[in-house]
Amino acid sequence: VHTYTTVISAWARGGEGDRALELFERMEAAGVHANEWTFSAAIGACQKTGRVARGMRLYDEMRAKGLRPNTVTYSSLISLCEKGRHGERAVQLYRQMQDEGVVPNVVTYGALISTCAKCAMWEEAERVWGEMRRAGIAPNNTVASAMIGAYAAAAKWDAAEQVFVEMRTLGPACQPNLVTFSATISACGKAGRWERATELFREICAAGIAPDTSACNALMSSLERSARWREAGALMTRMLRRGPAPDVVTYNALISACARGGAWREAAKTFGRMRAAGAVTPDTITYTALVSAFASSGKWERAEQALAEMVESGVEPNVLTYTALVSACEKGGAWRRAQHWVAAMREAGVCPNLRTYSALISAFAAAGMWEKAAETFEEVQRAGLRADTVVYSALVSAYEKGGQWERATEAFRDMKAAGVAPNTVTYTALISACKTSGRWSEAWELLEEMKREGVRPNVATYNALMRTFMASGQWDAATRVYEEMRAAAGVTPSTYVFHAAVEAFHQMGNVKEAELAFGNMVAAGVNPRVSSYVAVIEACCSTGRLQDALERLEEMRMAGLSANDAVYRSLIRACHDSGRWEKALELVREMKSLKMVVDEETRQALVGVFEKAGQWNLADEFKPSALPSLPRNTLGYNELITQCESGGRWEQAVALFEGMKAAGVPPDTRTFNALIQACGKGGRWEIAMDAFKDMKAIGVKPDEVTFDALVHACEKGGRLELAAEYKEMSTSLWSPHLA
């Protein structure tokens, strides 16, 4: 038996586990009875070959023969549990050996801690680590690395690093080695501490230890999680120059880092270099990361090309690949393609998951197709999937974009009733829905609810609130949002919030706060827009500070911004109050050169300032008999809106259109065509689409010019799918056989 045991043990340790187990069977057949050491050696062979069930049967047979397992037996059994991920069984064996008086050694502790780490049992691993220390058994670097891995798997980053630091004080056998460094780098990466991960990698190199592929991949994964694609690229360059050779995990992590960082070009280059090198074959993860990189920038055509190449190469797409492609179509505004790929994945036998459905719902939401979004949500329920926060948020957003406040509110209530917690995105979408329905008080209530539920508002939330209050003329509420945003930790007012705050303070007559908000905006590095200059110039004019207003006008021009008619009107009225007739004349001439409308109030101010200065001829020029009246019919407004379109002044075109409606003058097809063309030239495709909706709502029939203008507006705004849709509509309406 001693001879058999020695040979079985030697073969097991030498990596010939199958041969060792075969000899064990022959031994039994030869009538030689195995002892506890023979069984321990055979169980060790099972551990080396990953035969979990066979090893457990040998243990049961050993117990049936009345043989007592020893420390080696239990250590091998616990290692078998690690391979089979049987954490509870491993702990049971550990407690059993203690009950039988079998003393665990460092190998036993290391195997048990490693098993607990892989089975998400960090508290048990921590307990065993403490028992080992109290038993006076000094851990080696293998055991310490396992404990670091257990903490890392449980997101206990500080505890993981504490073990790493403690290792340096535990003697030569526990000094960090390459495995330990790799485990700690990985833990730092999962905690988002890429700087610390990089520092540890440099320690490896400084200690004269050549990093292996595992250590490099640990750092690469750390950089990938933090979207540090430039640093990840530098690491790849180092590996290619000095070694070790990158493997598929390395390339996948680098491409994924580029995807997270929105660097789709770098992702494509990395993939190209990977293919050109030929040493590493792209797998499903590689292609999925590449598709995700294109998706991050809405490059859906490239994403489709990547999938085609993937299939051609014999690599099978999975649900993550298809979902990334649907997301690419969603971000690129190609809802038809998103719909196509969901159908294609079903045909390929791949079931859509919640992320797939949420991307499709978002694609419909972006196109304003709330009905299709609702149908997709019903598909989620029919598929037996439980909608999560992301899916519900996409649905609420679809209703918001479709102007369906009641449906958005109903979805929000259903979400909470289903036990799904709304997040910042959900609340922000619902607040935006309040804007379109004019429900500003509900928007404020939602903000308060967010705070009560511990959901933190972000910049988008504050933007939505500000837009809601500004649209409803709730200036006081708007300024409260601005002040709250400035006081909130980690939230900086956006460009829009700064501009809106200046306007809100101005509308309230709070000149001092308006100018202060303007100054804060400039100090924050935000370039003021026309509307902000208008507000602050009007504020200066209303307080008799014409010179300050003129200085702001000069700043505005130096910034490359063109003053609108509101600025000129305010300045001319201020000139009237201060008797500056020469400046008033200069300003009105500028207005005329820009083809701006001189309204009644401005005309009266001009007459007044010229009469005060004794400039009777100039005064007569601006009296009612000398000046054309403001438009009173559709034709007159059409002429002015067309002038705005020709001059690239979309904001004035919109203002004239709003004034036209307020005056009760009915718009016609020419009105809407000029308005849509003006908005298209200004890159405001959303307003162009709103105008088209208004056109249909009041029964004004679109013509070929209308659709051409819509196509141009959508193409300029990057909404190619919508542009194609309008081209189809135009073709069907104006094709010869339908004429």
C-alpha positions, 0 to 999 in steps of 0.5 A: 500500500505504501508503494501505491500511495507514493506513486499515486501521490507523485503522479497527482502532484506531477499533473498526471491525475487521470493516471493516478486515479487509474492506478488507484482503481487497479490497486483496489482490484488487486486486493490492496486496501487503501489507507487514509493516505492513499485516499488523500492522494486519490482525492488530491488527484481529483482536485488536480483534474477538477473531478468534483463528484469523483472526489466527494465519492472517494471521501464518502467511501473513505468514511464508510471504510472507517478511515479518518480523514487528515489535514491533507484530505480535508484541504484537498476536499475544500479545494474541490469545493472551490472548483465546484463553487460549493461554498456551504459544503466547504465551510461544512467540511472545515467545521467537521475537521475542527470537530474531529480535532484535525488541525487546519494548516495554511493550505486549508485556510487558503483553500477555504478563503479562496472558495468563499471568495468565489462563492460571494461569502466574504463574511465567512472568509473574513471569519476564517481569516481571523480564526487563522490569525488567532490560531497563530498560523502566519498567512502566506501570500497565496492566502492573503491574495485569496482574502484580498480577492474575497473583499474585492468580490464584495466591493470591500475595497478598503479592507482589501487594501488593508490586507495588502498593506498588512502583508508587508509586516507578516514576514518573508512568506507573506510579502506581496507577489505578482498574484497579490499585486494583480488581485489588489490592482483588480480590487482598486479597479472595481472601486474606480480607483484607477490611479491607485491601480496604476501606482501599484503596477509601477511598484511591481516594475520598480521592484524588478518584477516583470509583470505578466499578462494577468497583472497587465490585464488587471490594470487594463480592466481597471482603466477600462472601468474608469473609461481611461482609454488613453492610459489603457492605450499607453499600457497596450503600447508598453506591452507590445514593446516590452511584453508580455504579449497581449491576449484577447482579454487585453484587447477586449478591455482596451476596446471596451475602455474606448467604448466607455470613453466615447472614443470609437475611432480608437476602438476601431483602430485597436480592433484593426491592429488586433486583426492585423497582428493575427496572434489573437482571434477576436471573440464575441466579447471583442465584437460586442465591445466594438459595437458598443464603441460605435453605439456610444457615438450613435454610429449605427452604420458602423455598428451594423458593419461590425456585426456583419463582419462578426457573423462572416468570421464565424463568431456568434453574436449574443444578446449583449451584441444585439443590444449594443447594436439596438442602442447604436440605432437608438442613439443615431436616431434610426428607430426603424433599424433598431426595430429591425435588429430586435426582430433579427435577434429573435429570428436568430434564436436570441431572446431580447432582454430588458436592456434590449427593450429599453433601448428600443423604447428609447429609440421610439421616444427619440422619434416622438413615437410614444404609441410604439414605445407603449407597445414595446413595453407591453411586449416586455410584460408578455415576455414574462420579464419584470420591467426595471427602473431603466425600462420604466424610465424609458417609457416615461421619457417616451410619453414626455417627448410625445406630450402625454403628461397623463400617461407619463404620470400613470406609468410613474404610478404603475412603476412605484406600485410594482415596487420598482424605485424611480431614479434620477432619470425617471424623475427628470423625464416626468418633470419635463413632461410637466413643462409640456402640460404647464404643470409647474406646481407638480414639477416642484412637488416631484423635486421635493419627493426626490429629496424625500426618497433620497434620489439626488437631482442632477444637472438634467433635473435642474434643467428640466425644472428651470425650463418648466418654470420659465415656460410657465412664467414662474420667475420666483420658482426659477430663481429658487432652482438656480440658488439651490443648484449653486448650493448643491454639492457637486452640481454646477449650474448648466449654461441654460440654467445660468441664462434662465436665471439672468432672465428670471431675475430680470423679469422679477425686476431684480436688477442686482441679482440679474447682473450678479447671475450674469457675472457668476456665469462669466466667472464660471467660464460660460459664454453668455448667449443673446438672451442673457445679454438682452436681459442684462442690457434691459436691466441696465437700461431700466435703471438709467445706466445707458453707458453700462448697457452700451458696454455690454452691447460692445462685449456682445459684438466682440463675442460674435453675437448679433443683438436682436430687436429687443436689445435695440428697443431697450437701448433706444428707450434708454436713449430717450430717457437720457436725451442721447438722440445721436446714439438713438439715431445710430441704433435705429439705423442699425435696426433698419440695416438688419431689417428689424421691425420698429414697433410702436413703443420704440417709434414713440421713444424715437419721436420723443428723443428727437423732439427734445433735441430739436431734431424736428425732421428726424422726429417727423420721419418716425411719426405714424404717417411716415412709418409703415404700420405693423402687419395686420394680415397674413401677407404682412407677417409672411413677408417679415418671417420670410425676411427673417428666414433669408437673414438667418434670424430664426429666433425673430421668425419664431417670435413673429409667428407667436405674435401672429397667433396672439394677434389672431392673424391666421397663418397659411402654408407660406407662413409655416414654410418660411418658419420651418426653413428659418428654424432649419437654417438655425439648426433647430429641427425640434422647433421645425417639427413643432411647427409642422405639428401646429400646421397639421393641428390647425388644418393647414395643408403642407406642400412640397416646399414644406417637406423639403424644409423638414428634410433639410432641418432634420438632416442638419440636426443629424436626424437622418432617420426622420429626414428619410421618413419625410422624404418618403412622405413627400414622395407619396404625396407628390408622385405623378400617379397621385397628382 
